[in-house]
Amino acid sequence: ALAACARGGEWRRALRMLEGAHASGESVDARLYCSAISALGRGGMWERALEVLKEAHAAGIADTACFNAALTGLRRCGRPHEARELLHQMKSGTAPAPDTISFKVMSNRTRELECVH
């Protein structure tokens, strides 16, 4: 269900589901965080997406896919400076290493036009 929220940009619902998983003591994994980050990015909530990424990273849960979801959201929302900073974190070793998807996202300029405001 959270993945469907991510595809549809239903960020409010995605956040409620993530918070509900935390509150009920369910195991929260990278996939759940990644879906929430993606939904936030699709919904134009790039700042909140970065907060959720930071939370997942601090908990030791964020993987490269989570960072790629944030990169994608930043590019969609026309935030190339923030996307470059995030990629720099990934390259510097303070975050999971970038992969081919990370670099593909950074080179895809059309994503900047898809942000919902």
Residue frames relative to the residue before (quaternion, step in Angstrom):
aa qw qx qy qz dx dy dz
A 1.0000 0.0000 0.0000 0.0000 0.00 0.00 0.00
L 0.6492 0.5133 -0.3262 0.4567 3.58 1.00 -0.78
A 0.6195 0.5348 -0.3474 0.4578 3.59 1.05 -0.67
A 0.6239 0.5242 -0.3369 0.4716 3.60 1.06 -0.68
C 0.6077 0.5360 -0.3411 0.4765 3.58 1.08 -0.70
A 0.6427 0.5316 -0.3185 0.4504 3.55 0.97 -0.89
R 0.6765 0.4938 -0.2961 0.4593 3.58 0.88 -0.94
G 0.7481 0.4039 -0.2113 0.4822 3.58 1.04 -0.77
G 0.4461 -0.7070 0.4471 0.3184 3.58 1.24 -0.08
E 0.3779 0.7248 -0.4863 0.3088 3.57 1.19 0.54
W 0.0803 -0.8711 0.4837 0.0295 3.55 0.56 1.20
R 0.6174 0.5430 -0.3663 0.4356 3.62 0.98 -0.67
R 0.6691 0.4901 -0.2851 0.4804 3.55 0.93 -0.94
A 0.6411 0.5310 -0.3233 0.4500 3.58 0.98 -0.85
L 0.6630 0.4957 -0.3086 0.4685 3.59 0.94 -0.84
R 0.6285 0.5263 -0.3378 0.4625 3.60 1.00 -0.79
M 0.6633 0.5019 -0.3089 0.4612 3.58 0.96 -0.84
L 0.6502 0.5027 -0.3161 0.4739 3.60 0.96 -0.82
E 0.6693 0.4896 -0.2949 0.4748 3.58 0.92 -0.90
G 0.6283 0.5379 -0.3230 0.4600 3.57 1.08 -0.75
A 0.6334 0.5202 -0.3262 0.4709 3.57 1.02 -0.79
H 0.6366 0.5156 -0.3208 0.4755 3.58 0.99 -0.82
A 0.6972 0.5032 -0.2737 0.4310 3.57 0.80 -1.07
S 0.7208 0.4361 -0.2519 0.4762 3.59 1.01 -0.77
G 0.5186 -0.6666 0.4024 0.3531 3.57 1.27 -0.05
E 0.3604 0.7278 -0.5009 0.2993 3.57 1.26 0.30
S 0.5476 -0.5815 0.4824 0.3596 3.52 -1.23 0.47
V 0.1439 -0.7785 0.6078 0.0620 3.57 -0.74 1.07
D 0.0899 -0.8269 0.5551 0.0039 3.55 -0.54 1.20
A 0.7467 -0.4013 0.2901 0.4441 3.53 -1.35 0.06
R 0.6196 0.5645 -0.3473 0.4204 3.58 1.02 -0.77
L 0.6540 0.5018 -0.3150 0.4703 3.59 0.97 -0.81
Y 0.6564 0.4972 -0.3076 0.4768 3.56 0.93 -0.88
C 0.6467 0.5359 -0.3194 0.4388 3.57 0.91 -0.93
S 0.6574 0.5067 -0.3076 0.4653 3.58 0.95 -0.86
A 0.6542 0.5005 -0.3159 0.4709 3.58 0.95 -0.83
I 0.6456 0.5161 -0.3166 0.4654 3.60 0.95 -0.87
S 0.6531 0.5155 -0.3058 0.4628 3.56 0.97 -0.86
A 0.6535 0.5066 -0.3136 0.4669 3.60 0.92 -0.88
L 0.6437 0.5155 -0.3171 0.4684 3.57 0.98 -0.83
G 0.6584 0.5090 -0.3072 0.4616 3.58 0.95 -0.84
R 0.6672 0.4905 -0.2974 0.4753 3.56 0.96 -0.86
G 0.7035 0.4607 -0.2607 0.4743 3.55 1.12 -0.62
G 0.5673 -0.6312 0.3702 0.3778 3.57 1.27 0.14
M 0.5489 0.6209 -0.3793 0.4114 3.58 1.29 0.14
W 0.0163 0.8658 -0.4996 0.0228 3.57 0.82 1.02
E 0.6368 0.5260 -0.3496 0.4423 3.62 1.00 -0.70
R 0.6595 0.4851 -0.3041 0.4871 3.58 0.99 -0.83
A 0.5976 0.5574 -0.3601 0.4499 3.60 1.07 -0.69
L 0.6615 0.4941 -0.3063 0.4737 3.58 0.98 -0.81
E 0.6178 0.5337 -0.3473 0.4614 3.60 1.07 -0.67
V 0.6605 0.4924 -0.3023 0.4794 3.58 0.95 -0.88
L 0.6234 0.5258 -0.3343 0.4723 3.59 1.02 -0.76
K 0.6481 0.5193 -0.3146 0.4598 3.58 0.93 -0.89
E 0.6357 0.5269 -0.3143 0.4685 3.58 1.02 -0.84
A 0.6775 0.4871 -0.2875 0.4701 3.57 0.90 -0.95
H 0.6502 0.5148 -0.3098 0.4650 3.57 1.01 -0.83
A 0.6534 0.5126 -0.3096 0.4630 3.60 0.96 -0.86
A 0.6835 0.4658 -0.2747 0.4902 3.57 1.13 -0.66
G 0.4878 -0.6821 0.4217 0.3449 3.58 1.28 -0.08
I 0.5264 0.6619 -0.3836 0.3711 3.57 1.25 0.36
A 0.6049 0.6022 -0.3600 0.3766 3.59 1.04 -0.75
D 0.1108 -0.7740 0.6215 0.0496 3.53 -0.97 0.93
T 0.7555 -0.3692 0.2614 0.4739 3.57 -1.26 -0.06
A 0.6235 0.5468 -0.3474 0.4376 3.61 1.00 -0.73
C 0.6250 0.5247 -0.3371 0.4695 3.61 1.02 -0.72
F 0.6718 0.4806 -0.2954 0.4801 3.56 0.93 -0.88
N 0.6337 0.5210 -0.3317 0.4659 3.59 1.03 -0.71
A 0.6179 0.5309 -0.3454 0.4660 3.60 1.04 -0.72
A 0.6551 0.4940 -0.3066 0.4825 3.57 1.01 -0.80
L 0.6241 0.5322 -0.3368 0.4624 3.60 0.97 -0.81
T 0.6548 0.5185 -0.3043 0.4580 3.55 0.93 -0.92
G 0.6599 0.5059 -0.3043 0.4646 3.58 0.93 -0.89
L 0.6491 0.5121 -0.3168 0.4648 3.56 0.96 -0.83
R 0.6630 0.4902 -0.3099 0.4733 3.59 0.93 -0.82
R 0.6296 0.5433 -0.3309 0.4460 3.57 0.97 -0.83
C 0.7517 0.4058 -0.1948 0.4820 3.54 0.99 -0.89
G 0.5360 -0.6686 0.3913 0.3355 3.56 1.22 0.33
R 0.4808 0.6465 -0.4388 0.3980 3.57 1.06 0.80
P 0.0024 0.8533 -0.5214 0.0026 3.62 0.64 1.05
H 0.6076 0.5584 -0.3667 0.4295 3.60 1.02 -0.68
E 0.6768 0.4773 -0.2870 0.4814 3.59 0.89 -0.93
A 0.6254 0.5326 -0.3366 0.4603 3.59 1.05 -0.75
R 0.6524 0.5016 -0.3204 0.4691 3.60 0.96 -0.82
E 0.6312 0.5270 -0.3360 0.4593 3.59 1.01 -0.76
L 0.6567 0.5059 -0.3065 0.4679 3.57 0.96 -0.85
L 0.6454 0.5013 -0.3212 0.4786 3.59 0.96 -0.82
H 0.6136 0.5422 -0.3443 0.4593 3.60 1.03 -0.74
Q 0.6122 0.5369 -0.3394 0.4709 3.61 1.01 -0.80
M 0.6705 0.5037 -0.2966 0.4568 3.54 0.91 -0.94
K 0.6804 0.4854 -0.2862 0.4685 3.59 0.98 -0.82
S 0.6882 0.5178 -0.2854 0.4205 3.59 1.06 -0.72
G 0.5482 -0.6401 0.3912 0.3697 3.58 1.23 -0.19
T 0.5581 0.5951 -0.4070 0.4107 3.61 1.22 0.09
A 0.7279 0.2360 -0.1651 0.6222 3.56 1.37 0.05
P 0.6820 -0.4382 0.3388 0.4776 3.61 -1.20 0.11
A 0.5717 -0.6216 0.4211 0.3308 3.56 -1.06 0.77
P 0.4988 -0.6410 0.4818 0.3288 3.58 -1.07 0.67
D 0.2168 -0.7506 0.6067 0.1465 3.53 -1.26 0.44
T 0.7572 -0.3628 0.2495 0.4825 3.59 -1.22 -0.15
I 0.6097 0.5472 -0.3550 0.4504 3.60 1.08 -0.65
S 0.6053 0.5638 -0.3517 0.4382 3.60 0.98 -0.81
F 0.7151 0.4454 -0.2544 0.4749 3.57 0.83 -1.00
K 0.6145 0.5386 -0.3491 0.4586 3.58 1.08 -0.66
V 0.6310 0.5278 -0.3270 0.4651 3.58 0.97 -0.86
M 0.6870 0.4960 -0.2867 0.4471 3.57 0.91 -0.92
S 0.7074 0.4440 -0.2727 0.4777 3.60 1.10 -0.52
N 0.6158 0.5620 -0.3391 0.4358 3.61 1.25 -0.22
R 0.1823 -0.8330 0.5170 0.0754 3.60 -0.07 1.28
T 0.5768 0.6073 -0.3967 0.3756 3.65 1.08 -0.43
R 0.5627 0.6205 -0.3915 0.3807 3.62 1.09 -0.51
E 0.5821 0.6086 -0.3700 0.3922 3.59 1.11 -0.57
L 0.6703 0.5238 -0.2935 0.4362 3.59 1.18 -0.46
E 0.6590 0.5708 -0.2854 0.3980 3.59 1.24 -0.27
C 0.4436 0.7192 -0.4484 0.2915 3.61 1.20 0.00
V 0.2968 -0.7289 0.5924 0.1721 3.57 -0.98 0.90
H 0.1528 -0.8038 0.5695 0.0788 3.59 -0.75 0.98
